[in-house]
Amino acid sequence: MRPTARSRQFRHPARLVVAGFAGVIAIGTVLLLLPVATTAPGGASFHNAVFQATAAVTLAGLGIVDVPTYWSPTGQAIILGLTQVGALGIVTSSLVLIVLIARRVGLRGRLAAQTETHTTGLGGMRRLVVGIVVFTLAAQALASAVLFALLLGMGRSAGDAAWEGLFHGVAAFNNTGISITPGGAAAFTGEPAILATMAVAVVVGGLGFPVWLELQRNPRRPSRWSLHAKLTLAATGILLALGTVVITALEWSNPRTLGGMSVVDRVVNGAFAGIMPRTAGFASLDYGELNTDSLLFTEMLMFAGGGSGSVAGGIKVSTLALLVFVVLAEIRGEAEVNAFRRRIPEAVQRQALTVAALSINTIVIGALVVLASNDRLRGDGGLHHRRPQHGDHRRAQRDRAHRADGADVPRARRSAYSWCRARPARA
C-alpha cells in the first residue's frame, strides 16, 4: 500500500523529532505519576508531573515544586533519565539503539538524526551518532567523578556524594539547571572548586557537537575550521568574558549577593552568574536580590544562548554573531556580508533574521500571556506590584522605622511600600 501525502508529511525528519519529544514527555509524565516517584502522599499531581517531565526533556530546568524534597530518589532518577534522553536527542537515542542492535540505519533515520544534530551529509551517520554518545558519556563521567571527590571532601557520605556528583555532573553537561541539593547551586556558594567544575561542564556541553567534532579533526589548524565553528568559538569566548565582567562589576558591592563574600568567592560566583544564564540555569546567587541592571543583562545572555547542535537554548551564539556582522556590513555600506574572510550567503542571513524575529515575538507574546493570566504578577500597578494583603501597612510602618535606624529592608516587602507610602496610619 502506497503511503498517502499526509503520511509522508508526518514522516518528515523534523516532524519525527517533535513526535519523539512528545512521546518521551508522555512516558516521563506517566512515570512521575507513580507513587514511588514522589514523597507527597498519594503521588504527584498531574500538572506537577507533566510540567517536570516537559522541563526535563526540553532541558528547560524550570520547576514548580522543590526537586530535592518533592521527588523521591526514584523520581529524581526518572528526571535525570529524561534530561539525558532530551540532551542526546530523541531521534539520536533511538538511532543508537538501531546501530547497536541491528547494525543498520535506514535513510529516514539518517535524515532524522541529521535534523536533530544540525549536521550535513548522510554518510557516516552511524559513526557520528556513536561519537556523540561516547563524547557525552565521557564528559559527564569526568565531571561526575570530580564532583564526587569534591563532595567527599565536604563531608558527604560516599553514597550521597556519588548520587549528587552523578546528578550534577550530568545536569551540568546537559545544561538543565536542575539540582537535587537543597538550595540548589546556592549551597555551593563557598565552594569555588565545585562551581568551577559545574561551569566547565556547562560550557563544554553548550558549545555543540559539530564544533567539538571539528576541533577533534583539526585541533591545531584553525584555518581549516568552518565558519560555524569560528563564529561559535569567538562569540562564546566574548560572551563568557563579558558576562563574567559585567555581572561581577554590577553585583560587586551588593550586600545581598556578592558584597558579603571574600574576593575569591566574589570572582567565582560572579563568573558563575555570568556563565549560567546563557545555557544552564544553575544559580549560586538569589536572583530575587540582584540589581535591576543585572537582571536585564542576564535576560540578554539568556536570549543569546549557546552553540548550534548543543544542549543549550537561546537563538544560538552563531546566529547572534552572524547578525552582528550583518549590522556592521550595513553600517559600512558594504554590498556583501563577510566574516573571517568568508562571504555569508543571503539565504543564511535571512535564516538568522527569521530566527531572531520569531524568538523575539515568541518571548513578547509569552510574557503578555503570563502577565495577563497571573494576577500576582500583574497586580494593580504593574509587574513589581502585588495586591495589598492584610498586615502590609503595619509591616511597612515597621520597616520604615528600621530604615530610619539604618537597617536594611527585606526585598520581598518592597512591593508593599508603593501601596502603603501614601496611605495614612490607622488610628
C-alpha positions in Angstrom: 0.0 0.0 0.0 1.5 3.3 -1.1 1.8 6.0 1.6 -0.6 8.9 1.4 0.6 12.6 1.2 -0.4 13.1 4.8 1.6 10.1 6.0 4.6 11.3 4.0 4.4 14.7 5.7 4.3 13.1 9.1 7.4 11.1 8.3 9.4 14.2 7.6 12.5 14.2 9.9 11.5 17.4 11.7 8.1 16.0 12.5 9.6 12.8 13.7 11.8 14.8 16.1 8.8 16.7 17.5 6.8 13.4 17.8 9.7 11.8 19.6 10.0 14.5 22.2 6.2 14.5 22.7 6.3 10.7 23.2 9.1 10.8 25.8 7.4 13.6 27.7 4.2 11.5 27.9 6.2 8.5 29.1 8.0 10.6 31.6 4.7 12.1 32.9 3.3 8.6 33.5 6.5 7.5 35.4 6.5 10.6 37.6 2.8 10.0 38.4 3.8 6.7 40.1 3.5 6.9 43.9 7.1 5.7 44.3 8.4 8.8 42.4 7.4 11.3 45.0 7.3 11.9 48.7 3.9 13.5 48.5 1.0 11.4 49.9 -1.0 9.8 47.1 1.6 10.6 44.4 2.3 13.6 42.3 -0.4 15.7 40.8 -0.8 15.6 37.0 0.2 19.2 36.4 3.3 18.8 38.5 4.3 15.6 36.7 3.7 16.9 33.2 5.5 20.2 33.9 8.5 18.5 35.4 8.7 15.9 32.6 8.5 18.7 30.0 11.1 20.8 31.7 13.4 17.8 32.0 13.1 16.6 28.4 13.4 20.1 26.9 16.3 20.9 29.3 14.5 24.0 30.5 15.3 23.3 34.1 12.1 25.0 35.4 10.1 23.6 38.3 7.0 24.4 40.3 8.0 22.1 43.1 11.2 21.7 45.1 13.0 18.8 43.4 15.1 17.7 46.5 12.1 17.4 48.8 9.1 16.7 46.5 10.6 14.0 44.3 11.9 10.8 45.8 15.3 9.3 44.7 13.3 7.2 42.2 11.6 10.3 40.9 15.0 12.1 40.7 16.4 9.2 38.8 13.5 9.4 36.3 14.1 13.2 35.9 17.8 12.5 35.3 17.0 9.9 32.7 14.6 12.3 30.9 17.2 15.0 30.8 19.7 12.5 29.3 17.3 11.5 26.6 16.5 15.1 25.9 20.1 16.0 25.7 21.1 13.3 23.3 18.1 13.9 21.2 15.1 11.6 20.9 16.0 10.5 17.3 19.7 10.2 18.1 19.0 8.0 21.0 16.7 5.7 19.0 19.2 5.7 16.2 21.9 4.5 18.6 19.7 1.6 19.6 19.3 0.6 16.0 23.0 0.8 15.4 23.8 -1.3 18.4 21.1 -3.9 17.8 20.6 -4.1 14.1 23.8 -2.6 12.9 21.8 -1.0 10.2 20.5 2.5 9.7 17.9 3.5 7.1 17.8 6.6 5.0 14.9 8.1 7.0 16.7 7.5 10.3 19.8 9.2 9.0 17.8 12.2 7.8 16.1 12.5 11.2 19.4 12.3 13.0 20.8 14.9 10.6 17.9 17.3 11.6 18.5 16.7 15.3 22.3 17.1 15.4 22.4 20.0 12.8 24.9 18.2 10.7 25.1 17.7 7.0 25.8 14.6 4.8 24.3 11.2 5.2 27.5 9.2 5.0 29.0 8.1 8.3 25.8 8.9 10.3 26.3 5.9 12.5 29.8 6.9 13.3 28.7 10.4 14.1 25.9 9.3 16.5 28.1 6.8 18.3 30.8 9.5 18.6 28.2 11.9 20.1 27.1 9.3 22.7 30.7 8.4 23.6 31.8 12.0 24.0 28.7 12.9 26.1 29.1 9.9 28.4 32.9 10.6 28.8 32.4 14.3 29.6 29.6 13.5 32.1 31.6 10.8 33.7 34.6 13.1 34.2 32.5 15.9 35.6 30.7 13.5 37.9 34.0 11.9 39.2 35.4 15.4 40.0 32.3 16.4 41.8 32.2 13.1 43.7 35.7 13.7 45.0 34.9 17.3 46.0 31.7 16.4 47.7 33.5 13.7 49.7 35.9 16.4 50.8 32.9 18.5 52.1 31.9 15.6 54.4 29.3 13.9 52.3 28.9 10.1 52.7 30.1 8.0 49.8 26.6 7.2 48.7 25.3 10.8 48.8 28.5 12.1 47.2 28.2 9.6 44.4 24.5 10.4 43.7 24.8 14.2 43.9 28.0 14.1 41.9 26.4 12.0 39.2 23.2 14.1 39.0 25.0 17.4 38.9 27.7 16.2 36.5 25.0 15.0 34.1 22.8 18.0 34.7 25.7 20.5 34.2 26.8 19.0 30.9 23.1 18.7 29.8 22.6 22.4 30.7 19.4 21.6 32.6 19.8 23.7 35.8 18.1 21.0 37.9 19.6 20.3 41.3 18.8 17.7 44.0 20.7 19.6 46.7 18.5 21.7 49.0 19.1 25.3 47.9 20.5 24.2 44.5 23.8 25.6 43.4 23.5 28.3 46.2 24.5 25.5 48.6 28.0 25.6 47.0 28.4 29.4 47.1 31.6 29.0 49.3 32.9 26.1 47.2 34.8 27.6 44.3 36.1 24.2 43.0 32.5 22.8 42.7 31.2 25.9 41.0 34.2 25.9 38.6 33.7 22.2 37.7 30.0 22.7 37.0 30.7 25.8 34.9 33.3 24.0 32.8 30.8 21.1 32.2 28.2 23.6 31.2 30.4 25.4 28.7 31.6 22.0 27.2 28.0 20.9 26.7 26.9 24.3 25.4 29.4 24.5 22.5 27.7 22.0 20.3 28.7 18.6 19.0 29.6 19.9 15.5 32.2 22.3 16.9 33.8 19.6 19.1 33.9 17.3 16.0 35.8 20.0 14.1 38.2 20.6 17.0 38.9 16.9 17.2 39.6 16.7 13.4 41.8 19.8 13.2 42.9 20.8 16.8 45.9 22.9 15.7 44.7 24.2 12.4 42.1 26.9 12.9 42.3 27.9 9.2 40.5 24.6 8.4 37.7 25.2 10.8 34.3 26.0 9.3 32.7 29.4 9.6 30.2 28.0 12.0 32.9 26.8 14.3 34.8 30.1 14.2 31.6 32.1 14.9 30.6 29.8 17.8 34.0 29.9 19.4 34.5 33.6 19.0 31.0 34.5 20.2 31.2 32.1 23.1 34.6 33.5 24.3 33.3 37.1 24.1 30.1 36.3 25.9 31.8 34.3 28.7 34.2 37.2 29.3 31.5 39.9 29.0 29.1 38.0 31.3 31.7 37.5 34.0 32.9 41.1 34.0 29.5 42.8 33.8 27.7 40.7 36.4 30.7 40.8 38.8 31.0 44.5 38.4 27.3 45.2 38.8 27.0 43.0 41.9 30.4 43.6 43.5 29.1 45.9 46.2 25.6 44.5 46.6 25.4 43.2 50.2 22.7 40.8 49.3 24.7 38.9 46.6 28.4 39.3 46.2 29.0 42.2 48.6 29.4 40.0 51.7 31.8 37.4 50.2 35.6 37.2 50.0 37.3 38.4 46.9 37.8 34.9 45.6 34.2 34.0 46.2 33.1 37.2 44.6 35.0 36.5 41.4 34.0 32.8 41.2 30.3 33.4 41.9 30.3 36.4 39.6 31.7 34.3 36.8 29.3 31.5 37.6 26.4 34.0 37.4 27.8 35.3 34.1 28.1 31.8 32.5 24.9 30.1 33.7 22.2 32.3 32.1 23.2 31.6 28.5 22.8 27.9 28.7 22.2 26.2 32.1 20.2 28.0 34.7 22.1 27.0 37.9 22.1 29.9 40.4 24.6 30.3 43.2 23.1 33.7 43.9 19.5 34.7 44.8 18.1 36.2 41.7 15.5 38.0 43.7 18.3 40.0 45.3 20.1 41.0 42.1 20.1 44.6 41.0 17.7 45.5 38.2 20.5 46.2 35.7 22.0 42.8 36.5 18.6 41.1 35.8 18.3 43.0 32.4 21.8 41.8 31.4 21.0 38.3 32.5 18.0 38.3 30.2 20.2 39.4 27.3 22.5 36.5 28.0 19.6 34.1 28.1 18.4 35.3 24.7 21.8 34.6 23.2 22.0 31.0 24.4 24.8 28.5 23.4 26.1 26.8 20.3 24.0 25.2 17.5 23.6 21.5 17.8 24.2 21.7 21.5 22.1 21.1 24.6 21.9 24.9 25.1 18.9 27.2 24.3 18.6 30.7 23.0 18.8 31.9 19.4 22.4 30.4 19.4 25.6 32.4 19.6 26.4 31.7 15.9 23.1 33.4 14.9 23.9 36.3 17.2 27.4 36.7 15.8 26.0 36.5 12.2 23.6 39.3 12.9 26.4 41.4 14.3 28.3 41.0 11.0 25.1 41.8 9.1 24.6 45.1 11.0 28.3 46.0 10.6 28.1 45.5 6.9 25.0 47.6 6.6 26.6 50.4 8.7 29.7 50.4 6.4 27.6 50.3 3.3 29.1 47.0 2.1 27.1 45.1 -0.5 28.2 41.7 0.9 28.5 40.4 4.4 31.8 38.8 5.2 33.1 37.1 8.4 36.5 35.6 8.8 37.3 36.3 5.2 34.3 34.3 4.0 31.1 35.6 2.4 27.9 34.8 4.1 25.1 33.8 1.7 22.0 35.8 1.7 19.9 32.7 2.5 21.9 32.2 5.7 21.4 35.9 6.6 17.6 35.6 6.1 17.6 32.5 8.3 19.3 34.3 11.1 17.0 37.3 10.9 14.0 34.9 10.9 15.2 33.1 13.9 15.8 36.3 15.8 12.4 37.8 14.8 10.4 34.7 15.7 12.2 34.4 19.0 11.6 38.0 20.0 7.9 37.7 19.1 7.5 34.4 20.9 9.1 35.9 24.0 6.9 39.0 23.9 3.7 37.0 23.3 4.6 34.5 26.0 5.3 37.3 28.5 2.0 39.0 27.7 0.1 35.8 28.2 1.8 35.1 31.6 1.1 38.7 32.8 -2.5 38.6 31.6 -3.2 35.3 33.2 -1.4 35.9 36.5 -2.9 38.4 39.0 0.1 38.2 41.3 2.4 39.4 38.6 0.0 41.9 37.0 -1.4 43.4 40.2 -2.9 46.9 40.2 0.3 48.7 39.4 2.5 46.6 37.2 5.0 43.8 37.3 6.6 44.7 40.5 3.4 45.2 42.5 1.0 42.8 44.1 -2.4 43.1 45.6 -2.5 44.5 49.1 -2.5 41.9 51.8 -3.7 42.1 55.4 -0.9 43.4 57.6 1.1 45.1 54.7 0.5 48.5 56.2 1.8 47.6 59.6 4.8 45.8 58.2 5.6 48.9 56.0 5.5 51.2 59.0 7.8 48.8 61.0 10.2 48.6 58.1 10.3 52.4 57.7 11.3 52.6 61.3 14.1 50.1 60.7 15.3 52.1 57.7 15.4 55.2 59.8 17.7 53.3 62.2 20.0 52.3 59.2 18.8 48.7 58.9 18.3 47.1 55.5 14.8 46.3 54.4 13.9 42.9 53.1 13.5 43.0 49.3 10.4 40.8 49.4 8.5 43.6 51.2 9.4 46.4 48.9 6.2 45.9 46.8 4.2 46.9 49.9 5.8 50.3 50.1 4.3 51.7 46.9 0.9 50.8 48.2 1.4 52.0 51.8 3.6 55.0 51.3 0.8 57.5 50.7 -1.7 55.8 53.0 -2.3 57.4 56.4 -1.7 55.3 59.5 -4.6 53.7 61.2 -5.9 55.1 64.5 
